[in-house]
Amino acid sequence: KRANDCLSGFELPAKKPDMDNVIKAYLDAMNDVVYVDDKQIVSITAWQVYSTVPCVMVSVSEKLL
């Protein structure tokens, strides 16, 4: 029942891995590849959804002042 509730969007999947750990791992992995250092990151939007297929999707954009 809980899996069905998560798949339908009725319940949020608040479970491991912790979102902050996932974000940190990907920010560190993109150092010297996407940007010089992750201290350049000024904004992050993230959400965790339940899926039968585990994955991580990352989108990066540059904002010039």
C-alpha positions in Angstrom: 0.0 0.0 0.0 2.8 2.5 0.9 4.6 1.9 -2.4 1.3 2.5 -4.3 0.7 5.7 -2.3 4.2 6.9 -3.2 3.9 6.0 -6.8 0.5 7.9 -7.0 2.0 11.0 -5.3 -0.2 10.6 -2.3 2.7 10.0 0.1 6.2 11.4 -0.2 9.1 9.0 -0.1 10.9 10.2 3.0 13.5 7.4 3.2 17.2 6.8 2.7 19.4 7.9 1.1 19.1 11.3 2.8 18.7 14.1 0.2 21.6 16.1 1.5 24.0 13.2 1.1 22.9 12.6 -2.5 23.3 16.3 -3.4 26.7 16.5 -1.8 28.0 13.4 -3.7 26.9 14.8 -7.0 28.2 18.3 -6.3 31.6 16.8 -5.4 31.6 14.6 -8.5 31.0 17.6 -10.8 34.0 19.5 -9.4 36.5 20.3 -12.1 34.1 18.8 -14.7 31.1 21.2 -14.7 32.6 24.0 -12.6 35.9 24.7 -10.9 34.6 24.2 -7.4 31.2 23.6 -5.8 31.5 26.8 -3.9 30.3 28.5 -7.1 26.9 26.9 -6.6 24.4 29.6 -5.5 21.1 27.9 -5.9 19.8 24.3 -5.7 16.4 22.8 -6.3 15.9 19.2 -5.4 13.2 16.7 -4.7 12.9 13.0 -4.1 10.3 10.9 -5.8 9.4 7.3 -5.5 10.1 5.2 -8.6 10.4 1.5 -9.5 13.6 2.5 -11.4 16.3 4.1 -9.3 18.0 7.1 -10.9 19.3 10.6 -10.4 18.7 13.4 -12.9 20.9 16.5 -12.8 20.4 19.7 -14.8 23.0 22.5 -14.6 22.6 26.0 -16.0 24.8 29.1 -15.9 23.4 32.4 -14.8 25.3 35.4 -15.9 24.9 38.6 -14.0 
